[in-house]
Amino acid sequence: MALMETEPDPDYPPSWQPPWHSSGPLTRDDLDRMPNDGHRYELIDGVLIMTPAPTIRHQDVVVNLLVKLKSACPSDLKVLVAPTDVVISQDTVMQPDLLVARREDFTERDLPTAPLLAVEVLSPSTRRVDLMLKFSRLEAAGCPAYWVVDPDTPELIAWELRDGTYAQVAKAAGDEIARLTVPFEVSVVPADLTL
């Protein structure tokens, strides 16, 4: 059987165009036009950050910490997981892995202010962003507490705002206990989060 030669199809492969204009820093409106393709899209200072779907280990930590936080959370606060937009400004929209905020601060669409607590579970693709960019933007926005969990160690590091600057208040690894008080009292054993 012989193959037939044909003219190339001008529509194949389809040309992809970004869903925004590249005339400057991106905004929340640009972010809203991103495709729903299983990736997490965030903006930090107008720069788009795309994160692939998380690993099962990452999600295990998120779910276990969610259960722990929800069981200790007072009724006037709410605990949510990503994807939940935290709108710091028109050019900075983040989706922490977990967050705690006042129920009254949420809209139907997002959290238009800094949360009381933001938590990131580290992965190779997000480690630098979580420990540097998100850390500094949440600090500047006045987020009272920021935690990171490294599922590989396992380890939890917690910071709280002191005079406008994050100060480390806890660092626990393995079976050690991190006793935290902001935004409410809770004790976390990093090893338990990876079960």
C-alpha positions as CSV (number, residue, x, y, z in Angstrom):
1,M,0.0,0.0,0.0
2,A,1.5,3.3,-1.0
3,L,1.2,6.5,1.0
4,M,-0.4,9.4,-0.7
5,E,1.4,12.7,-0.6
6,T,-0.8,15.6,0.3
7,E,-0.4,19.3,0.7
8,P,0.3,20.2,4.4
9,D,-2.8,21.3,6.3
10,P,-2.3,25.0,7.3
11,D,-4.4,24.4,10.4
12,Y,-2.3,21.6,11.7
13,P,-0.8,21.7,14.2
14,P,-3.1,24.5,15.5
15,S,-1.2,27.6,16.4
16,W,-1.4,28.5,20.0
17,Q,-1.6,32.1,21.1
18,P,-1.4,33.1,24.7
19,P,-4.8,34.4,26.1
20,W,-3.4,37.9,26.9
21,H,-1.7,40.8,25.3
22,S,2.0,41.1,26.1
23,S,2.1,44.8,26.6
24,G,3.3,44.8,30.2
25,P,2.9,43.0,33.5
26,L,0.0,40.6,33.6
27,T,-3.1,41.2,35.7
28,R,-5.9,39.4,37.3
29,D,-8.0,39.8,34.1
30,D,-5.2,38.0,32.1
31,L,-5.1,35.2,34.7
32,D,-8.9,34.7,34.4
33,R,-8.3,33.9,30.7
34,M,-5.9,31.1,31.3
35,P,-7.0,27.6,30.2
36,N,-8.5,25.1,32.6
37,D,-5.9,22.5,31.8
38,G,-5.0,20.9,35.1
39,H,-2.1,23.4,35.9
40,R,-2.1,25.9,38.7
41,Y,-1.6,29.5,37.4
42,E,-0.6,32.3,39.7
43,L,0.7,35.8,39.3
44,I,3.4,37.4,41.4
45,D,4.2,41.0,40.5
46,G,2.7,40.5,37.1
47,V,4.7,37.4,36.2
48,L,2.8,34.2,35.4
49,I,3.9,31.1,37.4
50,M,2.6,27.8,36.2
51,T,2.7,24.7,38.4
52,P,2.0,21.2,37.2
53,A,-0.4,19.0,39.0
54,P,1.0,17.9,42.4
55,T,2.2,14.5,43.3
56,I,0.3,12.0,45.4
57,R,2.7,12.5,48.3
58,H,2.2,16.3,48.2
59,Q,-1.6,15.8,48.2
60,D,-1.4,13.3,51.2
61,V,0.3,16.1,53.2
62,V,-2.2,18.7,52.1
63,V,-5.2,16.4,53.1
64,N,-3.7,15.4,56.4
65,L,-2.9,18.9,57.4
66,L,-6.4,20.0,56.2
67,V,-8.0,17.5,58.6
68,K,-5.7,18.7,61.4
69,L,-6.4,22.4,60.8
70,K,-10.2,21.9,60.3
71,S,-10.5,20.0,63.6
72,A,-8.9,22.9,65.5
73,C,-10.4,25.8,63.6
74,P,-12.8,28.1,65.4
75,S,-16.2,28.7,63.8
76,D,-15.4,32.3,62.7
77,L,-12.5,31.1,60.5
78,K,-12.4,28.9,57.4
79,V,-9.8,26.5,56.1
80,L,-9.5,25.9,52.4
81,V,-7.2,24.2,49.9
82,A,-5.9,25.2,46.5
83,P,-7.1,26.3,44.1
84,T,-8.4,29.3,46.0
85,D,-7.3,32.6,44.7
86,V,-5.8,35.0,47.2
87,V,-5.8,38.4,45.6
88,I,-3.0,40.5,47.1
89,S,-3.2,43.1,44.3
90,Q,-4.2,43.2,40.6
91,D,-0.8,41.8,39.6
92,T,-0.4,39.3,42.5
93,V,-2.8,36.4,42.8
94,M,-1.6,33.3,44.6
95,Q,-3.1,29.9,45.5
96,P,-1.5,28.6,48.7
97,D,-1.8,24.8,49.2
98,L,-3.8,25.6,52.3
99,L,-5.1,28.8,53.8
100,V,-7.0,30.0,56.9
101,A,-9.0,33.3,56.8
102,R,-12.0,34.9,58.5
103,R,-15.2,33.6,57.0
104,E,-16.4,37.2,56.5
105,D,-13.3,38.0,54.3
106,F,-14.2,35.6,51.5
107,T,-16.2,36.4,48.5
108,E,-17.9,33.8,46.4
109,R,-15.0,33.9,44.0
110,D,-11.8,34.4,46.1
111,L,-10.1,35.9,49.2
112,P,-9.5,39.5,48.3
113,T,-7.0,40.1,51.1
114,A,-4.1,38.3,52.8
115,P,-5.1,35.2,54.7
116,L,-4.4,34.7,58.4
117,L,-2.3,31.6,57.5
118,A,-0.9,30.4,54.2
119,V,0.7,27.0,53.9
120,E,2.8,25.6,51.1
121,V,3.9,22.0,50.7
122,L,7.3,22.0,49.0
123,S,8.1,20.2,45.8
124,P,11.1,20.4,43.5
125,S,9.2,22.6,41.0
126,T,7.9,25.1,43.7
127,R,10.6,25.2,46.4
128,R,12.2,28.4,45.3
129,V,8.9,30.2,44.6
130,D,7.5,29.1,48.0
131,L,10.5,30.0,50.0
132,M,11.4,33.2,48.4
133,L,8.7,34.9,46.2
134,K,5.6,33.8,48.1
135,F,7.3,34.2,51.4
136,S,8.2,37.9,50.7
137,R,4.8,38.8,49.0
138,L,2.8,37.3,51.9
139,E,5.1,39.1,54.4
140,A,4.6,42.4,52.6
141,A,0.8,41.8,52.4
142,G,0.6,41.4,56.2
143,C,-0.2,37.6,56.3
144,P,0.2,36.9,60.0
145,A,1.5,33.3,59.6
146,Y,3.3,31.4,56.9
147,W,4.2,27.7,57.0
148,V,6.1,25.4,54.7
149,V,6.1,21.6,54.9
150,D,8.8,19.6,53.3
151,P,7.3,16.1,52.7
152,D,10.6,14.5,52.0
153,T,12.3,15.2,55.4
154,P,9.4,15.5,56.7
155,E,9.7,19.0,58.2
156,L,7.5,22.0,59.1
157,I,8.9,25.5,59.4
158,A,6.5,28.3,60.6
159,W,7.0,32.0,60.6
160,E,4.9,34.7,62.2
161,L,4.8,38.5,61.5
162,R,6.7,40.5,64.1
163,D,6.8,44.2,63.4
164,G,6.1,43.6,59.8
165,T,8.8,41.0,59.3
166,Y,8.5,37.2,59.4
167,A,10.3,35.6,62.4
168,Q,10.7,31.8,62.6
169,V,8.6,30.5,65.5
170,A,8.8,26.8,64.9
171,K,10.9,24.2,63.1
172,A,10.0,20.5,63.6
173,A,11.1,17.4,61.8
174,G,10.0,13.8,61.9
175,D,8.3,13.0,65.2
176,E,9.0,16.4,66.8
177,I,5.9,18.5,67.7
178,A,5.4,22.0,66.3
179,R,3.1,23.8,68.8
180,L,1.6,26.8,67.0
181,T,-0.8,29.5,68.1
182,V,-1.5,31.7,65.0
183,P,-4.2,31.8,63.8
184,F,-5.3,29.4,66.5
185,E,-3.7,26.8,68.7
186,V,-2.7,23.6,66.9
187,S,0.1,21.0,67.3
188,V,1.5,19.4,64.2
189,V,3.9,16.4,63.9
190,P,5.5,16.5,60.5
191,A,5.8,12.6,60.2
192,D,2.1,12.3,60.7
193,L,1.4,14.4,57.7
194,T,3.0,11.9,55.3
195,L,1.0,8.8,56.4
